[in-house]
Amino acid sequence: MLKVAEGKVEVYKKYDVNSGLLSSTAIIQNIDKLIQNETTVAVLHARFPNFRKVQQEYAYQAFDSLLVKFRSKLTKISDILMADRLGLSDILTIAQTNKEKLPQLCRQISKISQASYTINEQSLYLQSYIGAVHSKKSFSRLALLQSAYNTMVKCHNLGKKFAIANVSLPTQSVVSDHNIERYLLGAVHNQDFFLHYQPKICPVTKGWIGCEALLRCNHPQLRAISSDVLIQLAERNSLIYELGYFALRNSIQQASEWIIHSPNFVMAVNISPIQLKDPHFVSHIKQLLNLHQLPARNLELEVTESCLISDELLAIDTLLQLKNMGISIALDDFGTGYASFQYLKKYPFCALKIDKSFIDDIEINTDDQNIVSAMISIAKKLRLKVTVEGIENQNQEAFVIKQGTDLVQGYLYSKPISAPDFEKKLFNQS
């Protein structure tokens, strides 16, 4: 009996008994061994901020059950060496992969965490933020763990799905959030922002029948930071009103010029959750459409799940008013959120965009193939138009065409380009 008890103690020291993941003590020992053996590894720190919501709504053990299923899927990724549970909602993963493959690995883990899991006949979801760092010879174990943690925190604060230290986000030692916000304030007042346009293509005719307006910045300290990060920061200090109005005003003006040559051309503009809460938002849209003489049918507003979560009734009312004007409403990043299919019932959507993360590995991943096929099929039954983004090669294109997508978007056709370049190509095809 004593030997059995001692054996159980050793197991408890090595593993988290609730999730089956390694304990912190065990993974620290393993990291030290890898460093001593000069093995190049990646450290990924993931946090699941919705864990309390899951525990409150579906019982305390539900989150642990989710982690068990999550761990089971993690073990199927060949690059992953080990994973451990750091706290109630944090997981540390060690992977053997090169620096170039690290973004793909982050996408894989992010996709696993956002999948639907069935617990006690309920469909539950994890929400994750992942910070990653690739080891160097000069990195100690503490430096690796701290860098991964800092990157995860910054990733969480900025609303990104994942970030890689020194690549996707500036580290704390290089540019602080405070400095970025200061630069952002200066860029707004100095009008350092401009728009690029990425075409939306009819997959059959290859015609450019629409585009997405994307915000860009030429401020010297901000140009290397992604526009998604800048928008998140702008939302935190209310600069999003100025940036959002800038994007709407310029894209609507531009569309009014292009529809002279292409009457059915549709300009898509991304909308922030903060804008959707603005009681004057609908009237601003009306004023801009009237000012530039753009028919409402030539404008599409793209909203993400984050636009819908904070105030459901207000979001539904605002989107209904916009749809009744004749504006198309599209659900962006479809499939990556907490309850995307539920939103298709509640909100007045005209279209949806299938996220790039489902397309990246679609040539080799049968799960992605089945998911994309199902999403397009459901959209068709609900009479929604479908845009698939992230198309980068002809095999991806051929698959989504076969499934019946309405529009495609991606680097296979064009990266986001300036208005003069876009206009030249748009008019040349006519």
LOMARZA-772731 format. One record per residue (C-alpha): residue in three letters; x, y, z. Coordinates in nm, 2 decimals, padded with zeros to 4 digits. Each point is the difference from the previous one (the first is absolute). Example, Ala and Ser with C-alpha at 12.3 -4.5 7.8 and 13.67 -1.06 7.14 Angstrom:
2
+------+--------+--------+--------+
! resn !      u !      v !      w !
+------+--------+--------+--------+
!  ala !  01.23 ! -00.45 !  00.78 !
!  ser !  00.14 !  00.34 ! -00.07 !
+------+--------+--------+--------+
//
This chain:
430
+------+--------+--------+--------+
! resn !      u !      v !      w !
+------+--------+--------+--------+
!  met !  00.00 !  00.00 !  00.00 !
!  leu !  00.28 !  00.24 !  00.09 !
!  lys !  00.17 ! -00.06 ! -00.34 !
!  val ! -00.33 !  00.06 ! -00.18 !
!  ala ! -00.04 !  00.32 !  00.20 !
!  glu !  00.35 !  00.11 ! -00.08 !
!  gly ! -00.06 ! -00.07 ! -00.36 !
!  lys ! -00.31 !  00.22 !  00.00 !
!  val !  00.20 !  00.28 !  00.16 !
!  glu !  00.26 ! -00.02 ! -00.28 !
!  val ! -00.28 !  00.02 ! -00.26 !
!  tyr ! -00.16 !  00.30 !  00.17 !
!  lys !  00.34 !  00.17 !  00.00 !
!  lys !  00.04 ! -00.06 ! -00.37 !
!  tyr ! -00.35 !  00.05 ! -00.12 !
!  asp ! -00.30 !  00.23 !  00.06 !
!  val ! -00.26 ! -00.26 !  00.10 !
!  asn ! -00.30 !  00.18 ! -00.14 !
!  ser !  00.12 !  00.06 ! -00.35 !
!  gly !  00.28 ! -00.26 ! -00.05 !
!  leu !  00.25 !  00.28 ! -00.09 !
!  leu !  00.35 !  00.01 !  00.14 !
!  ser !  00.06 !  00.19 !  00.32 !
!  ser !  00.21 !  00.32 !  00.01 !
!  thr !  00.27 ! -00.18 !  00.18 !
!  ala !  00.03 ! -00.27 ! -00.26 !
!  ile !  00.00 !  00.23 ! -00.30 !
!  ile !  00.27 !  00.22 !  00.16 !
!  gln !  00.22 ! -00.30 !  00.04 !
!  asn ! -00.06 ! -00.10 ! -00.36 !
!  ile !  00.08 !  00.36 ! -00.13 !
!  asp !  00.33 ! -00.01 !  00.19 !
!  lys !  00.09 ! -00.33 ! -00.16 !
!  leu ! -00.08 !  00.14 ! -00.35 !
!  ile !  00.21 !  00.31 !  00.06 !
!  gln !  00.29 ! -00.21 !  00.13 !
!  asn ! -00.02 ! -00.22 ! -00.31 !
!  glu ! -00.01 !  00.32 ! -00.21 !
!  thr ! -00.33 ! -00.10 ! -00.16 !
!  thr ! -00.17 !  00.28 ! -00.18 !
!  val ! -00.36 !  00.03 !  00.11 !
!  ala ! -00.30 !  00.23 !  00.00 !
!  val ! -00.19 !  00.09 !  00.32 !
!  leu ! -00.37 !  00.09 ! -00.03 !
!  his ! -00.20 !  00.15 !  00.29 !
!  ala ! -00.37 ! -00.03 ! -00.05 !
!  arg ! -00.27 !  00.16 !  00.22 !
!  phe ! -00.38 ! -00.08 ! -00.01 !
!  pro ! -00.18 !  00.31 !  00.13 !
!  asn ! -00.35 ! -00.16 ! -00.03 !
!  phe !  00.08 ! -00.27 !  00.26 !
!  arg ! -00.20 !  00.16 !  00.28 !
!  lys ! -00.30 !  00.04 ! -00.23 !
!  val !  00.01 ! -00.37 ! -00.09 !
!  gln !  00.04 ! -00.10 !  00.37 !
!  gln ! -00.30 !  00.22 !  00.10 !
!  glu ! -00.23 ! -00.11 ! -00.27 !
!  tyr !  00.09 ! -00.37 ! -00.04 !
!  ala !  00.14 ! -00.10 !  00.34 !
!  tyr !  00.35 !  00.02 !  00.14 !
!  gln !  00.13 ! -00.32 ! -00.16 !
!  ala ! -00.11 !  00.10 ! -00.35 !
!  phe !  00.31 !  00.21 ! -00.07 !
!  asp !  00.22 ! -00.29 !  00.12 !
!  ser ! -00.18 ! -00.23 ! -00.24 !
!  leu !  00.06 !  00.25 ! -00.28 !
!  leu !  00.37 !  00.00 !  00.08 !
!  val !  00.01 ! -00.38 ! -00.02 !
!  lys ! -00.14 !  00.01 ! -00.35 !
!  phe !  00.22 !  00.29 ! -00.09 !
!  arg !  00.31 ! -00.20 !  00.12 !
!  ser ! -00.12 ! -00.30 ! -00.21 !
!  lys !  00.01 !  00.21 ! -00.31 !
!  leu !  00.33 !  00.17 !  00.09 !
!  thr !  00.17 ! -00.34 !  00.01 !
!  lys ! -00.09 ! -00.06 ! -00.37 !
!  ile !  00.22 !  00.29 ! -00.10 !
!  ser !  00.33 ! -00.16 ! -00.08 !
!  asp !  00.22 !  00.30 !  00.09 !
!  ile ! -00.13 !  00.03 !  00.36 !
!  leu !  00.23 ! -00.16 !  00.26 !
!  met ! -00.19 !  00.07 !  00.32 !
!  ala ! -00.27 !  00.22 !  00.15 !
!  asp ! -00.07 !  00.10 !  00.36 !
!  arg ! -00.26 !  00.18 !  00.20 !
!  leu !  00.14 !  00.31 !  00.17 !
!  gly ! -00.31 !  00.12 !  00.18 !
!  leu ! -00.38 !  00.00 ! -00.02 !
!  ser ! -00.01 !  00.13 ! -00.36 !
!  asp !  00.36 ! -00.01 ! -00.13 !
!  ile !  00.18 ! -00.27 ! -00.20 !
!  leu !  00.36 ! -00.01 ! -00.10 !
!  thr !  00.10 ! -00.20 ! -00.31 !
!  ile !  00.35 ! -00.10 ! -00.11 !
!  ala !  00.05 ! -00.08 ! -00.37 !
!  gln !  00.29 ! -00.10 ! -00.22 !
!  thr ! -00.04 !  00.21 ! -00.31 !
!  asn !  00.20 !  00.25 ! -00.20 !
!  lys ! -00.07 !  00.37 !  00.01 !
!  glu ! -00.16 !  00.01 ! -00.34 !
!  lys ! -00.26 ! -00.26 !  00.10 !
!  leu ! -00.09 !  00.16 !  00.33 !
!  pro ! -00.29 !  00.21 ! -00.14 !
!  gln ! -00.16 ! -00.31 ! -00.16 !
!  leu !  00.03 ! -00.18 !  00.34 !
!  cys ! -00.16 !  00.29 !  00.18 !
!  arg ! -00.29 !  00.00 ! -00.25 !
!  gln ! -00.04 ! -00.38 !  00.06 !
!  ile ! -00.02 !  00.04 !  00.37 !
!  ser ! -00.23 !  00.30 ! -00.03 !
!  lys ! -00.23 ! -00.20 ! -00.22 !
!  ile ! -00.01 ! -00.29 !  00.24 !
!  ser ! -00.08 !  00.23 !  00.29 !
!  gln ! -00.29 !  00.16 ! -00.19 !
!  ala ! -00.16 ! -00.33 ! -00.11 !
!  ser ! -00.33 ! -00.12 !  00.13 !
!  tyr !  00.02 ! -00.26 !  00.28 !
!  thr ! -00.29 ! -00.20 !  00.13 !
!  ile ! -00.01 ! -00.02 !  00.38 !
!  asn ! -00.31 ! -00.16 !  00.16 !
!  glu ! -00.19 !  00.04 ! -00.33 !
!  gln !  00.08 !  00.37 ! -00.01 !
!  ser !  00.21 !  00.16 ! -00.27 !
!  leu !  00.27 !  00.21 !  00.18 !
!  tyr !  00.28 !  00.21 ! -00.14 !
!  leu !  00.34 !  00.13 !  00.13 !
!  gln !  00.12 !  00.35 ! -00.07 !
!  ser !  00.38 !  00.02 ! -00.02 !
!  tyr !  00.28 !  00.26 ! -00.02 !
!  ile !  00.34 ! -00.15 ! -00.08 !
!  gly !  00.35 !  00.16 !  00.05 !
!  ala !  00.29 ! -00.18 ! -00.16 !
!  val !  00.38 !  00.03 !  00.00 !
!  his !  00.27 ! -00.19 ! -00.19 !
!  ser !  00.30 ! -00.09 !  00.21 !
!  lys !  00.35 !  00.13 ! -00.07 !
!  lys !  00.33 ! -00.12 !  00.15 !
!  ser !  00.01 !  00.31 !  00.22 !
!  phe ! -00.35 ! -00.07 !  00.15 !
!  ser ! -00.02 ! -00.15 !  00.35 !
!  arg ! -00.31 ! -00.19 !  00.11 !
!  leu ! -00.12 !  00.30 !  00.20 !
!  ala !  00.05 !  00.23 ! -00.31 !
!  leu ! -00.20 ! -00.24 ! -00.22 !
!  leu ! -00.29 ! -00.03 !  00.25 !
!  gln ! -00.01 !  00.38 !  00.07 !
!  ser !  00.01 !  00.09 ! -00.37 !
!  ala ! -00.28 ! -00.24 ! -00.08 !
!  tyr ! -00.21 !  00.13 !  00.29 !
!  asn !  00.06 !  00.37 ! -00.09 !
!  thr ! -00.10 ! -00.07 ! -00.36 !
!  met ! -00.31 ! -00.18 !  00.11 !
!  val ! -00.11 !  00.29 !  00.22 !
!  lys !  00.06 !  00.26 ! -00.27 !
!  cys ! -00.18 ! -00.23 ! -00.25 !
!  his ! -00.30 ! -00.02 !  00.25 !
!  asn !  00.00 !  00.38 !  00.05 !
!  leu ! -00.01 !  00.07 ! -00.37 !
!  gly ! -00.25 ! -00.27 ! -00.09 !
!  lys !  00.22 ! -00.20 ! -00.23 !
!  lys ! -00.04 ! -00.38 ! -00.03 !
!  phe !  00.38 ! -00.06 !  00.03 !
!  ala !  00.32 !  00.20 ! -00.01 !
!  ile !  00.37 ! -00.10 ! -00.04 !
!  ala !  00.26 !  00.19 !  00.20 !
!  asn !  00.20 !  00.24 ! -00.21 !
!  val ! -00.21 ! -00.08 ! -00.30 !
!  ser ! -00.37 !  00.06 !  00.03 !
!  leu !  00.01 !  00.26 !  00.27 !
!  pro !  00.26 !  00.24 !  00.14 !
!  thr !  00.14 ! -00.12 !  00.33 !
!  gln ! -00.03 !  00.20 !  00.32 !
!  ser !  00.37 !  00.10 ! -00.02 !
!  val ! -00.03 !  00.14 ! -00.35 !
!  val ! -00.33 !  00.19 ! -00.01 !
!  ser ! -00.24 !  00.03 !  00.29 !
!  asp ! -00.37 !  00.02 ! -00.04 !
!  his !  00.01 !  00.35 !  00.14 !
!  asn !  00.24 !  00.11 ! -00.28 !
!  ile ! -00.20 ! -00.17 ! -00.27 !
!  glu ! -00.31 !  00.18 !  00.12 !
!  arg !  00.19 !  00.33 !  00.00 !
!  tyr !  00.12 ! -00.06 ! -00.35 !
!  leu ! -00.35 ! -00.10 ! -00.11 !
!  leu ! -00.14 !  00.32 !  00.14 !
!  gly !  00.26 !  00.20 ! -00.20 !
!  ala ! -00.07 ! -00.21 ! -00.32 !
!  val ! -00.37 !  00.07 !  00.02 !
!  his !  00.04 !  00.38 !  00.04 !
!  asn !  00.27 !  00.01 ! -00.27 !
!  gln ! -00.21 ! -00.20 ! -00.24 !
!  asp !  00.26 ! -00.28 ! -00.04 !
!  phe ! -00.27 ! -00.26 ! -00.09 !
!  phe ! -00.11 ! -00.11 ! -00.35 !
!  leu ! -00.20 ! -00.28 ! -00.15 !
!  his !  00.10 ! -00.30 ! -00.22 !
!  tyr ! -00.24 ! -00.22 ! -00.18 !
!  gln ! -00.01 ! -00.37 ! -00.05 !
!  pro ! -00.23 ! -00.13 ! -00.28 !
!  lys ! -00.28 ! -00.25 !  00.05 !
!  ile ! -00.01 ! -00.23 ! -00.31 !
!  cys ! -00.27 ! -00.19 ! -00.17 !
!  pro !  00.16 ! -00.35 !  00.00 !
!  val ! -00.16 ! -00.09 ! -00.34 !
!  thr !  00.06 !  00.31 ! -00.21 !
!  lys !  00.31 !  00.13 !  00.21 !
!  gly ! -00.16 !  00.34 ! -00.02 !
!  trp !  00.07 !  00.26 !  00.27 !
!  ile ! -00.36 !  00.06 !  00.13 !
!  gly !  00.08 !  00.15 !  00.33 !
!  cys !  00.28 !  00.07 !  00.26 !
!  glu !  00.08 !  00.04 !  00.36 !
!  ala !  00.13 !  00.33 !  00.13 !
!  leu !  00.30 ! -00.05 !  00.24 !
!  leu !  00.15 !  00.27 !  00.22 !
!  arg !  00.37 !  00.06 ! -00.03 !
!  cys !  00.24 !  00.24 !  00.18 !
!  asn !  00.32 !  00.17 ! -00.12 !
!  his !  00.11 !  00.13 !  00.34 !
!  pro !  00.37 ! -00.10 !  00.04 !
!  gln ! -00.04 ! -00.16 !  00.34 !
!  leu ! -00.33 ! -00.17 ! -00.08 !
!  arg !  00.04 ! -00.13 ! -00.36 !
!  ala !  00.15 ! -00.33 !  00.12 !
!  ile ! -00.30 ! -00.07 !  00.23 !
!  ser ! -00.30 ! -00.18 ! -00.14 !
!  ser ! -00.32 !  00.20 ! -00.06 !
!  asp ! -00.19 ! -00.25 !  00.22 !
!  val !  00.22 !  00.10 !  00.30 !
!  leu ! -00.04 !  00.37 ! -00.08 !
!  ile ! -00.37 ! -00.03 ! -00.02 !
!  gln ! -00.01 ! -00.18 !  00.34 !
!  leu !  00.20 !  00.28 !  00.15 !
!  ala ! -00.22 !  00.27 ! -00.16 !
!  glu ! -00.31 ! -00.17 !  00.15 !
!  arg !  00.16 !  00.03 !  00.35 !
!  asn !  00.04 !  00.37 ! -00.02 !
!  ser ! -00.30 !  00.10 ! -00.22 !
!  leu !  00.21 !  00.09 ! -00.30 !
!  ile ! -00.20 ! -00.27 ! -00.19 !
!  tyr ! -00.27 !  00.26 ! -00.06 !
!  glu !  00.24 !  00.21 ! -00.21 !
!  leu !  00.16 ! -00.30 ! -00.17 !
!  gly ! -00.33 ! -00.16 ! -00.07 !
!  tyr ! -00.15 !  00.32 ! -00.15 !
!  phe !  00.32 !  00.04 ! -00.21 !
!  ala ! -00.03 ! -00.35 ! -00.14 !
!  leu ! -00.38 !  00.04 ! -00.07 !
!  arg !  00.03 !  00.34 ! -00.16 !
!  asn !  00.29 ! -00.08 ! -00.23 !
!  ser ! -00.13 ! -00.35 ! -00.10 !
!  ile ! -00.35 !  00.13 ! -00.08 !
!  gln !  00.15 !  00.29 ! -00.20 !
!  gln !  00.22 ! -00.24 ! -00.19 !
!  ala ! -00.28 ! -00.24 ! -00.07 !
!  ser ! -00.21 !  00.28 ! -00.14 !
!  glu !  00.26 !  00.06 ! -00.26 !
!  trp !  00.05 ! -00.37 ! -00.09 !
!  ile ! -00.37 ! -00.08 ! -00.05 !
!  ile ! -00.01 !  00.24 ! -00.30 !
!  his !  00.20 ! -00.27 ! -00.18 !
!  ser ! -00.12 ! -00.30 !  00.19 !
!  pro ! -00.36 !  00.07 !  00.12 !
!  asn ! -00.03 ! -00.33 !  00.21 !
!  phe !  00.33 !  00.05 !  00.18 !
!  val ! -00.02 ! -00.05 !  00.38 !
!  met !  00.23 !  00.17 !  00.25 !
!  ala !  00.04 ! -00.19 !  00.33 !
!  val !  00.11 !  00.19 !  00.31 !
!  asn !  00.08 ! -00.15 !  00.34 !
!  ile ! -00.19 !  00.13 !  00.30 !
!  ser !  00.12 !  00.02 !  00.36 !
!  pro ! -00.22 ! -00.10 !  00.30 !
!  ile !  00.05 !  00.35 !  00.13 !
!  gln ! -00.15 !  00.15 ! -00.32 !
!  leu ! -00.30 ! -00.23 !  00.02 !
!  lys ! -00.08 !  00.14 !  00.35 !
!  asp !  00.00 !  00.35 ! -00.13 !
!  pro ! -00.36 !  00.13 !  00.00 !
!  his !  00.09 !  00.23 ! -00.30 !
!  phe !  00.16 ! -00.28 ! -00.21 !
!  val ! -00.30 ! -00.07 ! -00.23 !
!  ser ! -00.05 !  00.37 ! -00.06 !
!  his !  00.37 !  00.04 ! -00.08 !
!  ile ! -00.03 ! -00.27 ! -00.26 !
!  lys ! -00.30 !  00.16 ! -00.16 !
!  gln !  00.17 !  00.34 ! -00.02 !
!  leu !  00.31 ! -00.15 ! -00.17 !
!  leu ! -00.21 ! -00.20 ! -00.25 !
!  asn ! -00.20 !  00.32 ! -00.09 !
!  leu !  00.31 !  00.22 ! -00.01 !
!  his !  00.18 ! -00.22 ! -00.25 !
!  gln ! -00.31 ! -00.13 ! -00.18 !
!  leu !  00.08 ! -00.36 !  00.06 !
!  pro ! -00.29 ! -00.24 ! -00.01 !
!  ala ! -00.03 ! -00.20 !  00.32 !
!  arg !  00.01 ! -00.33 ! -00.20 !
!  asn !  00.37 !  00.08 ! -00.09 !
!  leu !  00.11 !  00.00 !  00.37 !
!  glu !  00.06 ! -00.30 !  00.22 !
!  leu !  00.09 !  00.02 !  00.37 !
!  glu !  00.20 ! -00.28 !  00.15 !
!  val ! -00.04 ! -00.07 !  00.37 !
!  thr !  00.18 ! -00.26 !  00.22 !
!  glu ! -00.14 ! -00.19 !  00.29 !
!  ser !  00.15 !  00.25 !  00.24 !
!  cys ! -00.24 !  00.26 ! -00.14 !
!  leu ! -00.30 ! -00.21 !  00.10 !
!  ile !  00.10 ! -00.12 !  00.35 !
!  ser ! -00.01 !  00.32 !  00.21 !
!  asp ! -00.35 !  00.12 ! -00.07 !
!  glu ! -00.21 ! -00.25 ! -00.19 !
!  leu ! -00.32 !  00.20 ! -00.02 !
!  leu !  00.17 !  00.32 ! -00.11 !
!  ala !  00.20 ! -00.19 ! -00.27 !
!  ile ! -00.31 ! -00.16 ! -00.14 !
!  asp ! -00.19 !  00.33 ! -00.01 !
!  thr !  00.29 !  00.18 ! -00.17 !
!  leu !  00.07 ! -00.27 ! -00.26 !
!  leu ! -00.37 ! -00.03 ! -00.08 !
!  gln ! -00.02 !  00.38 ! -00.07 !
!  leu !  00.31 ! -00.03 ! -00.23 !
!  lys ! -00.14 ! -00.31 ! -00.18 !
!  asn ! -00.34 !  00.18 ! -00.05 !
!  met !  00.19 !  00.28 ! -00.17 !
!  gly !  00.13 ! -00.26 ! -00.26 !
!  ile !  00.35 ! -00.04 !  00.15 !
!  ser !  00.14 ! -00.35 !  00.00 !
!  ile !  00.11 ! -00.13 !  00.34 !
!  ala !  00.27 ! -00.27 !  00.01 !
!  leu !  00.12 ! -00.21 !  00.29 !
!  asp !  00.38 !  00.01 ! -00.02 !
!  asp !  00.25 ! -00.27 !  00.13 !
!  phe ! -00.29 ! -00.26 !  00.00 !
!  gly !  00.08 ! -00.32 !  00.18 !
!  thr !  00.26 !  00.13 !  00.24 !
!  gly ! -00.23 !  00.14 !  00.27 !
!  tyr ! -00.18 ! -00.14 !  00.30 !
!  ala ! -00.34 ! -00.06 ! -00.16 !
!  ser !  00.01 !  00.11 ! -00.36 !
!  phe ! -00.29 ! -00.22 ! -00.12 !
!  gln ! -00.24 !  00.15 !  00.27 !
!  tyr !  00.07 !  00.35 ! -00.14 !
!  leu ! -00.13 ! -00.11 ! -00.34 !
!  lys ! -00.34 ! -00.04 !  00.15 !
!  lys !  00.00 !  00.31 !  00.22 !
!  tyr !  00.14 !  00.27 ! -00.23 !
!  pro ! -00.10 !  00.14 ! -00.34 !
!  phe !  00.30 ! -00.12 ! -00.20 !
!  cys !  00.01 !  00.00 ! -00.37 !
!  ala !  00.34 ! -00.17 ! -00.04 !
!  leu !  00.28 ! -00.17 !  00.19 !
!  lys !  00.37 ! -00.02 ! -00.04 !
!  ile !  00.18 ! -00.33 !  00.08 !
!  asp !  00.32 !  00.07 !  00.19 !
!  lys !  00.34 ! -00.06 ! -00.16 !
!  ser !  00.10 ! -00.24 !  00.29 !
!  phe ! -00.23 ! -00.27 ! -00.16 !
!  ile !  00.16 !  00.04 ! -00.34 !
!  asp !  00.37 ! -00.01 !  00.09 !
!  asp !  00.02 ! -00.38 !  00.03 !
!  ile ! -00.30 ! -00.10 ! -00.21 !
!  glu !  00.20 ! -00.19 ! -00.25 !
!  ile !  00.11 ! -00.25 !  00.26 !
!  asn ! -00.24 !  00.03 !  00.29 !
!  thr ! -00.33 ! -00.19 ! -00.05 !
!  asp ! -00.15 !  00.16 !  00.31 !
!  asp !  00.05 !  00.35 ! -00.15 !
!  gln ! -00.15 ! -00.13 ! -00.33 !
!  asn ! -00.31 ! -00.14 !  00.18 !
!  ile ! -00.04 !  00.32 !  00.21 !
!  val !  00.02 !  00.23 ! -00.30 !
!  ser ! -00.24 ! -00.22 ! -00.20 !
!  ala ! -00.25 !  00.00 !  00.28 !
!  met !  00.02 !  00.38 !  00.05 !
!  ile ! -00.06 !  00.08 ! -00.36 !
!  ser ! -00.29 ! -00.25 ! -00.01 !
!  ile ! -00.16 !  00.15 !  00.30 !
!  ala !  00.05 !  00.36 ! -00.13 !
!  lys ! -00.17 ! -00.10 ! -00.33 !
!  lys ! -00.30 ! -00.15 !  00.18 !
!  leu ! -00.03 !  00.33 !  00.19 !
!  arg !  00.03 !  00.20 ! -00.33 !
!  leu !  00.32 !  00.16 !  00.10 !
!  lys !  00.28 !  00.10 ! -00.24 !
!  val !  00.33 ! -00.16 !  00.09 !
!  thr !  00.35 !  00.15 ! -00.04 !
!  val !  00.30 ! -00.22 !  00.07 !
!  glu !  00.31 !  00.20 !  00.09 !
!  gly !  00.37 ! -00.11 !  00.01 !
!  ile !  00.01 ! -00.17 ! -00.34 !
!  glu !  00.37 ! -00.03 ! -00.09 !
!  asn !  00.01 ! -00.28 ! -00.26 !
!  gln ! -00.20 ! -00.17 ! -00.27 !
!  asn ! -00.07 ! -00.31 !  00.21 !
!  gln ! -00.17 !  00.20 !  00.27 !
!  glu ! -00.19 !  00.19 ! -00.27 !
!  ala ! -00.12 ! -00.32 ! -00.17 !
!  phe ! -00.13 ! -00.14 !  00.33 !
!  val ! -00.21 !  00.30 !  00.10 !
!  ile ! -00.13 !  00.04 ! -00.35 !
!  lys ! -00.12 ! -00.36 !  00.01 !
!  gln ! -00.18 !  00.07 !  00.33 !
!  gly ! -00.19 !  00.29 ! -00.16 !
!  thr !  00.16 !  00.31 !  00.15 !
!  asp ! -00.12 !  00.33 ! -00.14 !
!  leu !  00.31 !  00.21 !  00.03 !
!  val !  00.37 ! -00.06 !  00.07 !
!  gln !  00.27 !  00.23 !  00.14 !
!  gly !  00.37 ! -00.06 !  00.05 !
!  tyr !  00.36 !  00.04 ! -00.12 !
!  leu ! -00.06 ! -00.23 ! -00.29 !
!  tyr ! -00.19 !  00.29 ! -00.16 !
!  ser !  00.15 !  00.31 !  00.16 !
!  lys !  00.14 !  00.13 !  00.33 !
!  pro ! -00.16 !  00.32 !  00.14 !
!  ile !  00.11 !  00.29 ! -00.24 !
!  ser ! -00.03 !  00.37 ! -00.03 !
!  ala ! -00.31 !  00.17 ! -00.15 !
!  pro !  00.18 !  00.10 ! -00.33 !
!  asp !  00.14 ! -00.36 ! -00.05 !
!  phe ! -00.34 ! -00.15 !  00.08 !
!  glu ! -00.18 !  00.24 ! -00.23 !
!  lys !  00.23 ! -00.08 ! -00.29 !
!  lys ! -00.05 ! -00.37 !  00.03 !
!  leu ! -00.38 !  00.04 !  00.06 !
!  phe ! -00.04 !  00.21 ! -00.32 !
!  asn !  00.23 ! -00.21 ! -00.21 !
!  gln ! -00.21 ! -00.31 !  00.06 !
!  ser ! -00.30 !  00.19 ! -00.13 !
+------+--------+--------+--------+
//
